[in-house]
């Protein structure tokens, strides 16, 4: 059953307020002249689409950001999307990577405009610019070093997992969390590594072997 737009709008405002500080006031100011547009836009994007279960929040935000960059949008749509991307668990480096990816398909002028907006966002939020590598990059490098023979400060169980891993699949699940699925000959992973990243370092690794 289709939900009434007023209910979607209410939920959308609440969702946006969770993602962006002073979110409801920002929405009121943006749509002060055309409140009906705010009802449609907020109800659709942050009420309906935001809660669809088919994509996790990080993937949905990355897809939305790439579409905004490709459309050449600047101003509030882009700045708000960058903020909600961070709030939904994308790391600063991942935001930058989305802009780089979009440049190849949407054109450099649009990506440069997005990069300029990123400069402002990072400055306002006190974030380093350029940002440290993405959590996935950090963990990939960590895995490569251990598999190449580096053993310092690596727990024995982690070392055993990576030494016996033919194909590590690395996936970030948050701005500081990464899961490594370790595959051998079987179609299912023989072990999992749960990694915590801070800056350019892997600060904690927990190994899990099913069964």
C-alpha positions as CSV (number, residue, x, y, z in Angstrom):
1,X,0.0,0.0,0.0
2,X,1.4,3.4,-0.9
3,X,2.1,5.6,2.1
4,X,0.6,9.1,2.2
5,X,3.1,11.8,1.1
6,X,2.7,13.7,4.4
7,X,3.8,10.7,6.3
8,X,6.8,10.2,4.0
9,X,7.6,13.9,4.3
10,X,7.6,13.7,8.1
11,X,9.8,10.6,8.1
12,X,12.1,12.2,5.6
13,X,12.5,15.3,7.7
14,X,13.3,13.1,10.7
15,X,15.9,11.1,8.8
16,X,17.5,14.2,7.4
17,X,17.7,15.7,10.9
18,X,19.6,12.6,12.1
19,X,22.1,13.0,9.3
20,X,22.7,16.8,9.2
21,X,23.0,19.1,12.2
22,X,20.1,21.5,12.2
23,X,18.6,19.5,9.3
24,X,15.0,20.5,9.7
25,X,15.9,24.2,9.9
26,X,18.0,23.9,6.7
27,X,15.1,22.2,4.9
28,X,12.7,25.0,6.0
29,X,15.1,27.7,4.7
30,X,15.7,25.9,1.4
31,X,12.1,25.3,0.6
32,X,10.6,28.4,2.3
33,X,9.3,29.8,-1.0
34,X,8.1,26.4,-2.5
35,X,7.1,24.2,0.5
36,X,5.3,21.8,-1.8
37,X,8.6,21.0,-3.6
38,X,10.2,20.3,-0.2
39,X,7.3,17.9,0.6
40,X,7.9,16.0,-2.6
41,X,11.7,16.0,-2.6
42,X,12.2,15.2,1.1
43,X,9.4,12.7,1.2
44,X,10.8,10.9,-1.9
45,X,14.5,11.0,-1.2
46,X,14.8,10.8,2.6
47,X,11.4,9.2,3.3
48,X,11.0,6.6,0.6
49,X,14.4,6.0,-1.0
50,X,16.4,6.4,2.2
51,X,14.6,3.5,3.8
52,X,14.5,1.0,0.9
53,X,16.3,-2.2,2.0
54,X,17.9,-3.1,-1.3
55,X,21.1,-1.0,-0.7
56,X,23.0,-0.3,2.5
57,X,23.2,3.4,3.5
58,X,26.9,3.8,2.4
59,X,26.2,2.3,-1.1
60,X,23.1,4.4,-1.5
61,X,24.9,7.6,-0.6
62,X,27.8,6.9,-2.9
63,X,25.3,6.2,-5.8
64,X,23.4,9.4,-5.1
65,X,26.6,11.5,-4.9
66,X,27.8,10.1,-8.3
67,X,24.5,11.0,-9.9
68,X,24.6,14.5,-8.5
69,X,28.1,15.0,-9.8
70,X,27.2,13.6,-13.2
71,X,24.2,16.0,-13.4
72,X,26.5,18.9,-12.8
73,X,24.5,20.1,-9.7
74,X,26.2,22.4,-7.2
75,X,25.0,24.4,-4.3
76,X,22.6,22.8,-1.7
77,X,22.0,19.5,-3.5
78,X,25.8,18.7,-3.6
79,X,26.7,20.2,-0.2
80,X,23.9,18.4,1.5
81,X,24.8,15.1,-0.2
82,X,28.4,15.4,0.9
83,X,27.3,15.9,4.5
84,X,24.8,13.0,4.5
85,X,27.4,10.8,2.9
86,X,29.8,11.4,5.8
87,X,26.9,10.9,8.3
88,X,26.0,7.6,6.6
89,X,29.4,6.1,7.0
90,X,31.4,7.1,4.0
91,X,35.0,8.1,4.8
92,X,36.3,11.4,3.5
93,X,38.6,9.5,1.1
94,X,35.7,7.5,-0.2
95,X,33.8,10.8,-1.0
96,X,36.9,11.9,-3.0
97,X,37.1,8.5,-4.8
98,X,33.4,8.8,-5.9
99,X,34.2,12.2,-7.4
100,X,37.3,10.8,-9.2
101,X,35.2,7.9,-10.5
102,X,32.5,10.3,-11.7
103,X,35.0,12.4,-13.6
104,X,35.7,9.7,-16.1
105,X,32.1,9.4,-17.1
106,X,30.6,12.8,-16.3
107,X,33.5,15.0,-17.3
108,X,36.2,16.9,-15.5
109,X,34.4,20.3,-15.1
110,X,31.6,18.8,-13.1
111,X,34.1,16.8,-11.0
112,X,36.2,19.9,-10.4
113,X,33.1,21.7,-9.1
114,X,32.4,18.8,-6.7
115,X,36.1,18.9,-5.6
116,X,35.7,22.6,-4.8
117,X,32.7,21.8,-2.6
118,X,34.7,19.1,-0.9
119,X,37.4,21.6,-0.1
120,X,34.8,23.8,1.7
121,X,33.2,20.8,3.5
122,X,36.5,19.5,4.8
123,X,37.5,23.0,5.9
124,X,34.2,23.6,7.8
125,X,34.4,20.2,9.5
126,X,38.1,20.5,10.4
127,X,39.0,17.5,8.3
128,X,42.5,17.1,6.8
129,X,42.8,17.9,3.1
130,X,43.7,15.7,1.3
131,X,42.2,13.1,3.6
132,X,44.1,9.9,4.7
133,X,43.6,6.8,2.5
134,X,40.3,5.1,2.6
135,X,39.9,2.3,5.2
136,X,39.8,-0.3,2.4
137,X,43.1,1.0,1.0
138,X,44.7,0.8,4.5
139,X,43.6,-2.8,5.0
140,X,44.6,-3.9,1.5
141,X,48.1,-2.5,2.2
142,X,48.2,-4.2,5.6
143,X,47.2,-7.6,4.1
144,X,49.8,-7.2,1.3
145,X,52.6,-6.5,3.8
146,X,51.7,-9.4,6.0
147,X,51.4,-11.8,3.1
148,X,54.8,-10.5,1.8
149,X,56.5,-11.5,5.1
150,X,56.0,-8.6,7.5
151,X,55.3,-10.1,11.0
152,X,55.8,-7.2,13.5
153,X,52.9,-6.7,15.9
154,X,50.7,-9.2,14.0
155,X,48.7,-11.6,16.2
156,X,49.5,-15.3,15.4
157,X,45.9,-16.1,14.5
158,X,45.8,-13.2,12.0
159,X,49.1,-14.2,10.6
160,X,47.8,-17.8,10.1
161,X,44.6,-16.6,8.4
162,X,46.5,-14.4,5.9
163,X,49.3,-16.8,5.3
164,X,46.7,-19.5,4.3
165,X,44.6,-17.1,2.2
166,X,44.9,-17.3,-1.6
167,X,42.4,-14.6,-2.3
168,X,41.4,-11.9,0.2
169,X,38.2,-10.0,-0.6
170,X,38.3,-6.6,1.2
171,X,35.1,-4.6,1.9
172,X,34.7,-1.5,4.0
173,X,31.6,-1.4,6.2
174,X,32.1,2.0,7.7
175,X,34.5,4.9,7.9
176,X,36.8,2.9,10.2
177,X,35.7,-0.7,9.8
178,X,36.7,-3.3,7.2
179,X,35.9,-6.9,6.7
180,X,38.3,-9.3,4.9
181,X,36.9,-12.5,3.5
182,X,39.7,-15.0,3.1
183,X,39.2,-17.6,0.3
184,X,41.1,-20.7,-0.6
185,X,39.9,-23.4,-2.9
186,X,36.3,-23.5,-1.5
187,X,33.6,-21.1,-2.7
188,X,33.0,-19.9,0.8
189,X,35.6,-18.0,2.9
190,X,37.7,-20.1,5.2
191,X,38.1,-17.2,7.7
192,X,37.1,-13.6,8.3
193,X,39.1,-10.7,9.6
194,X,37.3,-7.7,11.2
195,X,39.6,-4.7,11.1
196,X,39.5,-1.3,12.7
197,X,41.3,1.6,11.0
198,X,42.5,4.9,12.3
199,X,44.2,7.2,9.9
200,X,46.7,5.2,7.9
201,X,47.0,2.3,10.4
202,X,45.1,-0.9,11.2
203,X,44.7,-0.6,14.9
204,X,42.8,-3.8,15.7
205,X,42.2,-7.1,13.9
206,X,39.9,-9.9,15.1
207,X,40.1,-13.3,13.3
208,X,37.1,-15.6,13.0
209,X,37.1,-19.1,11.6
210,X,33.6,-20.6,10.9
211,X,33.0,-23.8,12.7
